[in-house]
Amino acid sequence: MARAQAGLEPAGEVENRAAIVGGGPAGLTQARVLRTLGVPFTLFERNADFGGLWNRDDPASPIYDSAHLISSRSMTGFDGFPMPGHWPDYPGGRLVLEYIRDFARANDLYAGARFQEKVTRAQPVAGGWRIETDKGGPQTFRWLIAANGSNWVAHMPQWPGEFLGDLRHSSSFKRAQELSGQRVLIVGLGNSGVDIACEATHTARSVAVSVRRGYHVIPKHILGKPADVFSASGPPLPKALRQWVFQRLLRLLLGDLQKYGMPRPDHKLLETHPLLNDQLVHHLHHGDIEILPDIKGFNGDEVQFSDGSTRAFDTVICATGFDWEIPYIAPDLLEWSRGRIAPTLAIFPAVDNLFLLSFVESNGSSFSLFNAMSQVIGRAICDEWQQPARYQRLRQLLAAEKFDVTGGLHMVDSDRHVGYMDNASYRKALARLTRQIGWPKQESFAPPSKLA
């Protein structure tokens, strides 16, 4: 159940309008749904244009020159607005940003945005939310949708000792030329860590990657198809059988990576966030990247490892992920678990008229999840506004029901995987909720004219 509004500060007259915070893919998806449903909204974007983390004019953007999608073009994007068919299978950052802004123009979303206006505080009041920005006085909205994204606050591990070289987070990396002639250590074997390591081989004196465990590496293409397209085109199989088949297929395609220093994975395929990369195996084959164990501490320019060895480096780049935060909402209004916000279905905190969109980790395209999540949020808002009895039924159902969002996956025990979703299972859970509440089927968005 949502928290009752009793005892909250009176807000005066509350306009039936939603505040969307964030102009990345999540916020824009939500804006289109609300416009389609006839719900007034204002979208707050702190930068001068849309794009979210893909907008590299934002100094906090973690996107580097060589960044590309890790889900394929055909499996990524806004409903009814496919990426152009002549684009590469895995578009780069420039094309992704172009696509996001083309979507906003095609759906007339610029008209509802207030750019270069940062939300600094959102406080629940009777009947809604009081929003303060860096542009001035408070405004009151009936609904608040937090869509500011989860990849902004760099997570930096702490180790004993002091490193006298350059110690930084991967979010500060932009191009390989920064590492020319240096001995470079990347910490972490997620997608960004692997990308940066492979990029660094072109300019650095040496490149190594420190890992705590082994991982299953998935090539971006399998038998000529993008990996996610190949996976989706196969026959439906039980999860355990699917893991067994694909693990053996990867072994056939890539060989045994342990002979290049990669630890044997301590988990089954898909029990960590997928690692999609074609270049890592190439560089391992050619000795361009060395795999080293977990870091235990620093001593000057030397890094001490868990196996007792030491090695000197000039630069250590921590590809160690991001901490989640919604800085304008008091933390005690949200449910937290090991640094992750964990509301029901990643959408519904236990507080009235607040919805989260973009705080979700899954094994598929986040774009596709935003499409489904924004539909659910839009229907919930319409019910709270026009059908309060059905809205209360929704809240009761959310409090009582358990929804399968893992599809039987047993994720590794790490902070990143708290509340982790199986993409297909999560979409099924949202569809089940839609049926149980009796909402109409999702809006279908006709494809607009083809992008140039």
C-alpha positions in Angstrom: 0.0 0.0 0.0 1.1 3.6 -0.6 1.7 5.7 2.4 -1.3 7.8 3.4 -1.2 11.5 2.8 -2.5 12.2 6.3 -0.3 14.6 8.3 1.4 16.1 5.2 1.8 19.8 4.7 -1.2 21.3 2.8 -0.3 22.2 -0.7 -3.1 24.4 -1.7 -4.6 23.8 -5.1 -2.7 21.0 -6.9 -2.6 21.0 -10.7 -3.4 17.7 -12.3 0.0 17.6 -13.9 3.0 15.2 -13.8 6.6 16.2 -13.2 9.0 14.0 -15.2 12.6 14.4 -14.0 15.2 13.5 -16.7 15.3 13.8 -20.4 17.0 10.6 -21.3 15.3 7.6 -23.0 13.2 6.8 -19.9 11.8 10.3 -19.4 11.0 10.6 -23.1 9.3 7.3 -23.2 7.1 8.4 -20.3 6.4 11.7 -21.9 5.1 10.1 -25.0 2.8 7.8 -23.1 1.4 10.6 -20.9 0.8 12.8 -24.0 -1.1 9.8 -25.7 -3.2 9.3 -22.5 -4.0 13.0 -22.2 -2.1 13.6 -18.9 -0.5 17.0 -18.7 3.2 16.9 -17.8 6.3 19.0 -17.5 9.7 17.4 -18.2 12.7 18.8 -16.3 16.1 18.4 -18.0 19.2 19.9 -16.4 21.0 20.1 -19.8 20.3 22.1 -22.9 19.0 19.2 -24.8 17.7 15.6 -24.5 19.9 12.6 -24.4 20.5 11.5 -20.8 23.8 9.8 -20.3 24.3 9.7 -24.2 24.5 13.5 -24.1 28.2 14.1 -23.9 27.8 17.8 -23.4 26.9 16.8 -19.8 30.3 16.7 -18.0 29.0 13.8 -15.9 28.2 11.6 -18.9 30.1 8.3 -18.7 30.1 7.8 -22.5 33.5 7.5 -24.1 34.4 7.9 -27.8 34.2 4.2 -28.6 31.0 3.5 -26.7 28.4 1.5 -28.6 25.1 -0.2 -27.7 25.5 -3.7 -26.2 22.0 -4.7 -27.3 21.5 -4.7 -31.0 19.8 -2.1 -33.1 16.8 -4.3 -33.9 16.2 -5.3 -30.2 16.7 -1.7 -28.9 14.6 1.4 -29.2 11.2 3.1 -28.7 8.0 1.2 -29.5 6.9 2.1 -33.1 10.1 4.0 -33.7 12.7 1.5 -35.0 16.3 2.5 -35.6 17.0 2.9 -39.3 17.6 -0.5 -41.0 20.8 0.8 -42.7 22.4 1.6 -39.4 25.0 -0.9 -38.0 24.0 -3.7 -35.8 25.5 -2.0 -32.7 25.2 1.8 -33.2 27.8 4.1 -31.6 27.1 6.9 -29.2 26.7 9.6 -31.8 23.9 7.7 -33.6 22.2 6.8 -30.4 22.0 10.4 -29.4 20.7 11.3 -32.8 18.0 8.7 -32.5 16.9 9.9 -29.1 16.5 13.4 -30.3 14.8 12.4 -33.5 12.3 10.5 -31.4 11.6 13.6 -29.2 11.1 15.7 -32.3 8.8 13.2 -34.0 6.6 13.1 -30.9 6.7 16.8 -30.2 8.2 16.3 -26.8 10.4 19.5 -26.9 7.2 21.5 -26.2 6.7 20.0 -22.8 10.3 20.3 -21.6 12.1 22.9 -19.4 15.8 22.7 -20.3 18.7 23.8 -18.1 16.5 23.5 -15.1 17.7 21.1 -12.4 15.3 19.6 -9.8 16.9 20.2 -6.4 14.2 19.0 -4.1 10.9 17.1 -4.3 8.8 16.9 -1.2 5.5 15.1 -0.7 2.6 17.3 0.2 -1.1 16.7 0.6 -2.4 15.6 -2.8 0.9 15.8 -4.6 4.6 16.8 -4.7 6.2 20.2 -4.2 9.1 20.6 -6.7 12.0 23.0 -6.3 14.5 23.7 -9.0 17.7 25.8 -9.4 15.6 28.3 -11.3 13.5 29.5 -8.4 10.4 28.9 -6.3 8.4 25.8 -5.6 5.7 24.3 -7.9 3.2 21.7 -7.0 2.4 18.7 -9.2 0.0 15.8 -8.6 2.4 13.1 -9.8 6.2 12.7 -9.8 8.1 10.4 -12.1 11.8 10.0 -11.2 13.6 9.2 -14.5 17.0 10.7 -13.8 18.8 7.4 -14.4 21.2 5.2 -12.4 24.6 5.7 -14.1 25.7 9.0 -12.7 27.4 8.5 -9.3 30.7 6.7 -9.7 31.3 3.9 -7.3 34.9 3.9 -6.2 36.2 1.0 -4.1 38.5 1.7 -1.2 41.8 -0.2 -0.7 44.5 -0.1 1.9 47.6 2.0 1.1 48.2 4.9 -1.3 48.6 4.8 -5.0 50.9 7.5 -6.3 49.8 7.1 -9.9 46.5 8.2 -11.5 43.6 6.4 -9.8 40.2 7.2 -11.3 36.8 5.9 -12.3 35.9 4.7 -15.8 33.3 7.4 -16.1 36.2 9.9 -16.5 37.7 8.0 -19.5 36.9 9.5 -22.9 39.5 8.3 -25.4 42.6 6.0 -25.7 45.0 8.9 -26.2 44.7 9.7 -22.5 46.7 6.5 -21.8 49.5 6.9 -24.3 52.7 5.2 -23.2 51.3 4.2 -19.8 51.1 1.0 -17.8 47.3 0.7 -17.3 45.3 -1.5 -15.0 41.5 -1.7 -15.4 39.6 -2.9 -12.4 36.5 -4.9 -13.3 35.4 -6.9 -16.3 32.0 -5.4 -17.1 31.2 -4.1 -20.5 32.8 -0.7 -19.9 35.9 -2.2 -18.4 36.4 -4.5 -21.3 35.8 -1.7 -23.9 38.3 0.6 -22.2 40.9 -2.2 -21.9 40.6 -3.1 -25.6 40.7 0.6 -26.6 43.8 1.2 -24.4 45.8 -1.5 -26.2 46.2 0.9 -29.2 48.1 3.5 -27.2 49.1 2.2 -23.8 52.5 0.7 -23.0 50.7 -2.3 -21.3 47.2 -3.2 -20.3 46.0 -5.5 -17.6 42.6 -6.2 -16.1 42.0 -7.1 -12.4 39.1 -9.5 -11.8 37.5 -11.1 -8.8 35.8 -13.9 -10.7 35.6 -15.4 -14.2 32.9 -14.4 -16.6 31.2 -15.9 -19.6 32.1 -13.8 -22.6 29.4 -13.5 -25.3 30.4 -12.4 -28.8 28.3 -9.7 -30.3 27.5 -11.9 -33.3 26.7 -15.6 -33.2 26.5 -17.4 -36.5 26.3 -14.1 -38.3 23.4 -12.7 -36.2 23.5 -10.2 -33.3 23.7 -12.2 -30.1 20.3 -11.0 -28.8 18.6 -11.6 -32.1 20.2 -15.1 -32.3 19.0 -15.9 -28.7 15.4 -14.6 -29.4 15.1 -16.6 -32.7 15.8 -19.9 -31.1 13.1 -22.3 -29.8 11.7 -21.7 -26.3 13.7 -23.8 -23.8 13.6 -24.2 -20.1 16.0 -21.8 -18.4 18.4 -24.5 -17.2 18.6 -26.2 -20.7 19.0 -22.8 -22.4 22.0 -22.1 -20.1 23.5 -25.5 -20.8 23.2 -25.2 -24.6 24.5 -21.7 -24.8 27.5 -22.3 -22.4 28.6 -25.1 -24.7 28.0 -23.1 -27.8 30.2 -20.3 -26.4 32.9 -22.8 -25.5 32.8 -24.1 -29.1 33.0 -20.5 -30.5 35.6 -19.0 -28.2 37.5 -21.9 -26.8 38.8 -22.2 -23.2 39.7 -18.7 -21.9 41.3 -20.1 -18.8 44.5 -20.7 -20.7 44.7 -16.9 -21.2 44.4 -16.3 -17.4 40.7 -15.9 -17.2 39.4 -17.6 -14.0 36.8 -20.3 -14.5 33.3 -18.7 -13.9 31.8 -19.5 -10.5 28.3 -19.2 -11.9 26.2 -20.3 -14.9 25.7 -18.2 -18.0 23.3 -15.2 -17.4 23.8 -15.3 -13.6 25.8 -12.1 -14.0 25.0 -9.1 -16.2 25.9 -10.3 -19.8 29.4 -9.4 -21.0 29.2 -8.8 -24.8 32.5 -8.2 -26.5 34.2 -9.4 -29.7 37.6 -7.8 -29.1 38.6 -9.1 -25.7 39.3 -12.7 -27.0 41.3 -11.2 -29.9 43.5 -9.3 -27.5 43.9 -12.2 -25.2 45.0 -14.4 -28.1 47.6 -11.8 -29.0 48.8 -11.1 -25.5 47.7 -7.5 -25.6 45.7 -7.8 -22.3 46.8 -9.6 -19.2 44.3 -10.9 -16.7 45.3 -10.4 -13.0 43.6 -11.3 -9.7 41.7 -9.1 -7.3 43.5 -6.0 -5.8 44.4 -6.1 -2.1 46.1 -2.8 -1.7 48.6 -0.1 -2.9 52.2 0.8 -2.1 53.3 3.8 -4.1 53.1 3.0 -7.8 52.8 -0.7 -7.0 49.5 -2.6 -6.9 49.3 -5.6 -4.5 47.2 -8.6 -5.7 45.4 -11.3 -3.8 47.9 -14.0 -5.0 50.7 -12.1 -3.2 52.2 -10.6 -6.4 52.8 -6.9 -7.0 53.0 -4.9 -10.2 53.8 -1.3 -11.0 51.3 0.8 -12.9 50.9 4.4 -14.0 47.1 4.5 -14.1 44.4 2.5 -12.4 40.9 2.8 -13.9 38.0 1.5 -11.8 35.3 0.2 -14.0 33.3 -0.6 -10.9 29.9 0.6 -11.7 27.7 3.3 -10.2 25.8 4.0 -7.0 22.1 4.8 -7.4 20.6 7.9 -6.1 17.6 10.2 -6.5 19.2 13.3 -5.0 16.1 15.4 -4.8 14.0 12.9 -2.8 14.7 12.2 0.9 16.3 8.7 1.0 13.9 7.6 3.8 11.0 7.8 1.4 12.5 5.0 -0.7 13.2 1.3 -0.2 16.9 0.5 -0.3 18.8 -2.7 -0.4 22.6 -2.7 -0.6 22.7 0.6 -2.3 20.0 -0.2 -4.8 16.5 1.3 -4.8 14.1 -1.7 -4.7 10.5 -0.8 -4.9 7.8 -3.2 -6.1 8.4 -4.1 -9.8 11.1 -1.4 -9.9 8.3 1.2 -10.3 6.1 1.6 -7.2 7.6 3.0 -3.9 5.4 2.9 -0.9 4.6 6.6 -1.1 1.7 8.3 -2.9 1.9 9.5 -6.5 5.6 8.7 -6.9 6.8 6.4 -9.7 10.3 5.3 -10.6 11.4 4.8 -14.2 15.1 3.9 -15.1 16.1 2.3 -11.8 16.3 -1.3 -13.2 19.0 -3.8 -14.1 18.3 -6.5 -16.5 19.8 -8.8 -19.1 18.3 -7.1 -22.1 17.7 -3.7 -23.6 16.7 -1.0 -21.1 14.8 0.8 -23.9 12.4 -2.2 -24.2 11.7 -2.2 -20.5 11.1 1.6 -20.4 8.5 1.1 -23.1 6.6 -1.4 -20.9 7.2 0.4 -17.6 6.0 3.8 -18.9 2.7 2.2 -20.0 2.1 0.8 -16.5 2.9 4.2 -14.9 0.7 6.0 -17.3 -2.3 3.7 -16.6 -1.7 4.0 -12.8 -1.7 7.8 -13.1 -4.9 7.8 -15.0 -6.5 5.6 -12.4 -5.3 7.7 -9.5 -6.8 10.7 -11.2 -10.0 9.3 -12.7 -10.7 5.9 -11.2 -9.5 6.0 -7.6 -11.2 2.7 -6.6 -9.2 0.8 -9.3 -6.1 2.6 -8.2 -6.6 1.4 -4.6 -7.1 -2.1 -6.0 -3.7 -1.7 -7.8 -2.0 -0.7 -4.6 -3.5 -3.6 -2.7 -2.5 -6.0 -5.4 1.1 -4.7 -5.4 1.3 -5.2 -1.6 -0.1 -8.7 -1.7 1.2 -10.3 -4.9 4.6 -11.8 -5.7 5.8 -11.3 -9.2 8.4 -13.5 -10.9 11.0 -11.1 -12.4 13.9 -13.5 -12.5 12.7 -16.3 -14.7 14.5 -18.8 -12.4 17.9 -17.2 -12.7 20.1 -17.3 -9.6 22.2 -14.2 -9.8 25.6 -13.9 -8.1 25.5 -12.3 -4.7 26.8 -8.8 -5.5 25.4 -5.3 -4.9 24.9 -4.8 -8.7 22.6 -7.8 -8.9 20.2 -6.9 -6.1 16.8 -6.8 -7.6 18.2 -7.9 -11.0 15.5 -8.7 -13.6 15.3 -11.2 -16.4 14.1 -9.0 -19.3 11.5 -11.4 -20.7 10.2 -12.4 -17.2 9.8 -8.8 -16.1 7.8 -7.9 -19.2 5.6 -10.9 -18.5 5.1 -9.6 -14.9 4.0 -6.2 -16.1 1.6 -7.8 -18.6 0.2 -10.0 -15.8 -0.4 -6.9 -13.7 -2.1 -5.2 -16.6 -4.5 -8.1 -17.0 -5.2 -8.4 -13.3 -6.1 -4.7 -12.9 -8.1 -4.7 -16.1 -6.3 -2.0 -17.9 -6.6 -1.8 -21.7 -3.9 -3.3 -23.8 -0.8 -1.2 -24.3 -1.0 1.7 -26.6 0.4 0.8 -30.0 2.5 3.5 -31.6 2.4 3.6 -35.4 5.9 4.0 -36.9 6.5 7.5 -38.1 8.1 8.3 -41.4 11.5 6.8 -41.8 14.5 8.6 -40.3 17.0 10.2 -42.7 
